[in-house]
Amino acid sequence: VLVRPIITSICGTDYHVYSWDDWSAARVRPPRIMGHEFVGEVVQVGEDVSELAVGDIVSGESHRVCGKCLQCRTGQGHVCASTRILGVDTDGCYAERLVVSSSGLWRNPPGMPLGMAAIQDPLGNAVHAVLADTIAGQSCAVLGCGPIGVMAVAVARACGATTIIGTDTKPYRLDLARKLGADQTINVLEEDALKVILEVLPGGADVVLEMSGAPSSVQTAFKAARRGGRISLMGLPSRPVELDLAEDLIMKGLTIHCIVGRRLYGTWATMNALLSSGRLDISPVITHEMPWTEYAAAMDLMGEGRCGKVLLHMSQT
């Protein structure tokens, strides 16, 4: 399918590639077009494509899976070992045109705002993390309130969580977390997150969502979860993390979910239902919109943590 990107969004992964850190240098093979979060218009389809038509407004699933392995054939395609990521392993959406397999596109329902449609890929991460197990009637600590973390706050609130606590190092993002439904926020540079969580939620949180990947935050997650509680791990640590398996995991009887991308395509159906119902409003997470030519300023905002989701309008100059 040939797609004309209308709006793209910047992901933390894009910033890693843009700043060419150690991970990017080891993974990406230039020349490569970046970007994997987008909404666009179908302008041409291949002769074997029947599920999409010219003029359809589509969003993209950034993970390209093989469709043939055991995982793909048994409903676990999100952990396919042959996964290739749009904008990392294949050319991405920061372009005038994008060629994508039809299996990697999702037709958007009529009337969905284009900005919202552009950020469904990261929203899917949040939906997957929050709804990996029961959330209704549960207290929840979200450790790391970057864009996906604050979306997780909104999803938890929409799906019936009780007390929600968010943590981060950036005041801007803590403000966003409160706008999206957090009852309390903690700046971990100023307060002991574990101490505050246990004061607010004696015995610990029913659900802990670790979204940052910071080693200290991962360790806090296991200590902050109540006995018999559950943890969703989505953040990727930059180094191995030491944990007290006996005291903080096994003897507490924790349930642990490791979150990789989105379930294909169950998570997409769930988040579309939540958005269509009106119960989930993540519009505050879109904090900046600008022409694609201002990409450098947009990347600076990401690097400094002074934004939620930044949208780039691909037809504007």
NORVENCOR-V468432 format. One record per residue. N is the residue number from 1. RES is the residue in one small letter. PHI is phi in whole degrees, -180 to 180 (none if undefined). OMEGA is omega in degrees with one decimal (* if undefined). NEAR is the number of other ideal C-beta (glycine too) atoms within 10 Angstrom. Layout:
<<N/RES/PHI/OMEGA/NEAR> <N/RES/PHI/OMEGA/NEAR>>
//
This chain:
<<1/v/none/175.8/24> <2/l/-97/-174.0/15> <3/v/-120/171.5/26> <4/r/-101/178.6/16> <5/p/-61/178.3/25> <6/i/-100/176.4/18> <7/i/-133/173.2/25> <8/t/-118/179.3/30> <9/s/-130/-178.7/25> <10/i/-99/176.8/24> <11/c/-103/174.9/24> <12/g/-57/177.3/14> <13/t/-61/178.5/21> <14/d/-61/179.0/26> <15/y/-66/177.3/19> <16/h/-59/-179.5/17> <17/v/-68/-179.1/21> <18/y/-59/-179.1/17> <19/s/-85/175.6/11> <20/w/51/178.6/11> <21/d/-81/-175.7/12> <22/d/-62/179.6/9> <23/w/-62/-178.2/14> <24/s/-63/-178.3/19> <25/a/-62/-179.2/10> <26/a/-85/-171.7/7> <27/r/-106/-170.6/13> <28/v/-87/179.7/17> <29/r/-114/-179.2/7> <30/p/-65/-1.2/9> <31/p/-75/-177.5/6> <32/r/-147/173.1/14> <33/i/-83/-176.7/14> <34/m/-81/169.7/23> <35/g/98/178.2/28> <36/h/-144/177.7/24> <37/e/-109/-174.3/28> <38/f/-161/162.5/32> <39/v/-127/-177.3/28> <40/g/-153/-179.7/27> <41/e/-110/175.7/14> <42/v/-71/179.3/21> <43/v/-112/177.5/14> <44/q/-163/177.0/12> <45/v/-128/176.3/17> <46/g/-72/-173.0/11> <47/e/-66/-179.9/5> <48/d/-96/-179.9/6> <49/v/-91/-179.1/15> <50/s/-119/-173.7/8> <51/e/-88/179.1/11> <52/l/-130/-178.4/17> <53/a/-137/176.5/11> <54/v/-55/-179.0/11> <55/g/98/177.5/8> <56/d/-63/175.3/17> <57/i/-99/-170.7/17> <58/v/-126/168.9/21> <59/s/-116/-174.1/27> <60/g/-113/168.0/28> <61/e/-89/-171.1/25> <62/s/-73/-178.1/25> <63/h/-92/177.5/22> <64/r/-101/-175.7/19> <65/v/-109/-171.8/22> <66/c/-77/-179.7/14> <67/g/77/-173.2/13> <68/k/-122/-174.9/10> <69/c/-75/179.5/15> <70/l/-56/-178.2/9> <71/q/-63/-179.9/17> <72/c/-62/-174.9/19> <73/r/-86/-179.0/12> <74/t/-125/174.0/8> <75/g/81/179.3/10> <76/q/-122/-178.1/15> <77/g/-60/-179.8/22> <78/h/-67/176.7/22> <79/v/-117/175.4/15> <80/c/-57/-178.3/22> <81/a/-69/-179.2/10> <82/s/-99/-178.2/12> <83/t/-56/172.6/18> <84/r/-120/-173.6/14> <85/i/-103/177.7/16> <86/l/-60/179.2/24> <87/g/82/177.5/26> <88/v/-119/179.9/22> <89/d/-101/176.4/15> <90/t/-133/-178.3/18> <91/d/-63/-172.7/17> <92/g/-104/-165.9/25> <93/c/-97/177.5/28> <94/y/-81/-172.5/20> <95/a/-157/177.6/19> <96/e/-72/178.8/8> <97/r/-140/-176.8/12> <98/l/-139/176.2/26> <99/v/-101/-176.3/12> <100/v/-136/171.4/22> <101/s/-62/-179.7/13> <102/s/-59/-179.9/15> <103/s/-69/179.8/15> <104/g/-99/-178.4/19> <105/l/-121/179.6/21> <106/w/-126/178.8/19> <107/r/-73/-177.7/13> <108/n/-82/177.6/20> <109/p/-67/179.5/12> <110/p/-58/175.8/6> <111/g/89/178.4/6> <112/m/-66/177.8/16> <113/p/-56/-175.1/13> <114/l/-62/178.8/15> <115/g/-61/178.2/18> <116/m/-66/-179.2/20> <117/a/-62/-176.5/21> <118/a/-72/-174.2/27> <119/i/-111/179.4/26> <120/q/-72/178.3/26> <121/d/-58/177.8/22> <122/p/-70/175.8/24> <123/l/-60/178.0/29> <124/g/-60/175.7/29> <125/n/-59/-178.7/23> <126/a/-66/179.2/31> <127/v/-62/178.8/28> <128/h/-61/-178.3/24> <129/a/-65/-176.2/30> <130/v/-70/-172.2/26> <131/l/-97/174.7/21> <132/a/-64/178.6/21> <133/d/-158/-176.8/14> <134/t/-60/175.1/14> <135/i/-126/-179.3/25> <136/a/-61/179.3/10> <137/g/76/-177.4/9> <138/q/-107/170.1/21> <139/s/-78/-170.2/23> <140/c/-145/172.5/28> <141/a/-113/178.9/32> <142/v/-107/-176.9/35> <143/l/-97/-175.8/31> <144/g/107/-175.6/25> <145/c/-108/165.2/31> <146/g/-68/-176.5/24> <147/p/-53/-179.9/28> <148/i/-72/177.4/26> <149/g/-62/-179.5/29> <150/v/-71/173.9/31> <151/m/-67/176.6/31> <152/a/-63/175.3/34> <153/v/-58/-178.8/31> <154/a/-64/179.6/28> <155/v/-66/179.1/29> <156/a/-60/178.9/29> <157/r/-64/-178.2/21> <158/a/-65/-175.1/21> <159/c/-99/168.3/19> <160/g/99/175.3/12> <161/a/-63/179.7/25> <162/t/-90/178.5/15> <163/t/-77/178.7/15> <164/i/-121/178.2/26> <165/i/-117/177.8/24> <166/g/-117/177.5/29> <167/t/-126/175.2/31> <168/d/-171/175.9/28> <169/t/-105/-174.1/16> <170/k/-109/178.4/16> <171/p/-55/-179.5/14> <172/y/-57/-176.3/15> <173/r/-76/174.2/24> <174/l/-68/174.9/21> <175/d/-61/178.1/17> <176/l/-61/-179.6/28> <177/a/-59/178.4/29> <178/r/-66/178.4/17> <179/k/-63/-176.1/16> <180/l/-94/170.8/27> <181/g/125/178.8/21> <182/a/-70/177.3/27> <183/d/-77/-178.8/17> <184/q/-150/176.8/17> <185/t/-127/-176.8/22> <186/i/-132/171.0/24> <187/n/-86/-172.5/14> <188/v/-71/174.7/20> <189/l/-82/-176.2/9> <190/e/-115/-176.9/9> <191/e/-133/174.0/12> <192/d/-81/-173.6/12> <193/a/-58/-178.2/22> <194/l/-61/-179.8/19> <195/k/-60/-178.3/11> <196/v/-66/-179.7/18> <197/i/-58/-178.2/25> <198/l/-73/174.1/16> <199/e/-73/-179.3/9> <200/v/-76/-177.6/15> <201/l/-123/-179.4/20> <202/p/-54/-176.4/8> <203/g/93/177.6/12> <204/g/110/-179.1/20> <205/a/-81/175.0/27> <206/d/-63/-176.8/22> <207/v/-131/173.9/26> <208/v/-122/177.2/29> <209/l/-109/-179.9/33> <210/e/-95/-171.4/29> <211/m/-114/-173.2/31> <212/s/-97/-174.7/26> <213/g/83/177.4/19> <214/a/-64/-177.4/19> <215/p/-52/179.8/16> <216/s/-65/179.3/14> <217/s/-71/177.4/23> <218/v/-61/178.5/20> <219/q/-63/177.8/17> <220/t/-63/-177.7/22> <221/a/-55/-176.7/29> <222/f/-73/177.6/23> <223/k/-79/-177.0/17> <224/a/-84/179.9/26> <225/a/-77/177.6/27> <226/r/-72/173.5/20> <227/r/-61/-177.7/10> <228/g/79/-179.7/12> <229/g/-82/178.9/22> <230/r/-135/-179.2/20> <231/i/-130/168.6/26> <232/s/-109/179.9/26> <233/l/-104/178.3/22> <234/m/-121/179.8/24> <235/g/-65/-178.8/22> <236/l/-104/178.5/11> <237/p/-65/179.3/15> <238/s/-84/179.5/12> <239/r/-153/177.1/6> <240/p/-59/-177.6/7> <241/v/-117/178.1/14> <242/e/-85/-180.0/8> <243/l/-128/174.4/15> <244/d/-90/-174.5/12> <245/l/-60/-176.0/10> <246/a/-65/-172.4/9> <247/e/-83/-171.5/11> <248/d/-97/179.7/16> <249/l/-124/-171.6/15> <250/i/-65/-176.6/10> <251/m/-69/176.2/11> <252/k/-88/178.6/17> <253/g/62/-176.2/10> <254/l/-76/168.8/18> <255/t/-103/-174.5/14> <256/i/-119/176.7/15> <257/h/-115/177.2/16> <258/c/-99/-170.4/11> <259/i/-99/176.7/22> <260/v/-120/176.0/16> <261/g/55/-178.6/21> <262/r/-130/173.7/26> <263/r/-70/-174.1/21> <264/l/-98/-1.6/20> <265/y/-120/-179.9/15> <266/g/-59/-179.8/15> <267/t/-64/179.0/22> <268/w/-61/-179.9/19> <269/a/-65/-179.6/11> <270/t/-65/-176.6/18> <271/m/-70/175.6/23> <272/n/-65/177.8/21> <273/a/-66/179.5/12> <274/l/-65/179.7/20> <275/l/-66/-177.8/22> <276/s/-68/-178.3/12> <277/s/-71/-176.1/9> <278/g/85/-179.8/8> <279/r/-76/-177.6/14> <280/l/-110/177.2/19> <281/d/-123/179.0/15> <282/i/-109/-177.6/25> <283/s/-56/179.4/11> <284/p/-62/-178.4/18> <285/v/-72/175.7/26> <286/i/-84/-172.9/19> <287/t/-103/-178.0/17> <288/h/-143/172.3/17> <289/e/-134/-176.9/15> <290/m/-155/175.8/15> <291/p/-64/-178.7/13> <292/w/-60/-179.3/19> <293/t/-67/178.7/11> <294/e/-97/-176.6/17> <295/y/-58/-177.9/19> <296/a/-65/177.2/8> <297/a/-65/178.6/11> <298/a/-64/178.8/23> <299/m/-66/176.5/16> <300/d/-61/177.8/14> <301/l/-59/179.3/19> <302/m/-63/-177.3/22> <303/g/-64/-177.8/13> <304/e/-93/179.9/10> <305/g/69/-178.6/14> <306/r/-104/-178.0/15> <307/c/-161/166.0/22> <308/g/-100/173.6/24> <309/k/-94/177.8/28> <310/v/-107/179.3/26> <311/l/-101/176.1/23> <312/l/-114/177.5/25> <313/h/-86/-168.0/19> <314/m/-76/-179.4/21> <315/s/-96/-178.0/11> <316/q/-92/176.8/12> <317/t/-133/*/8>>
//
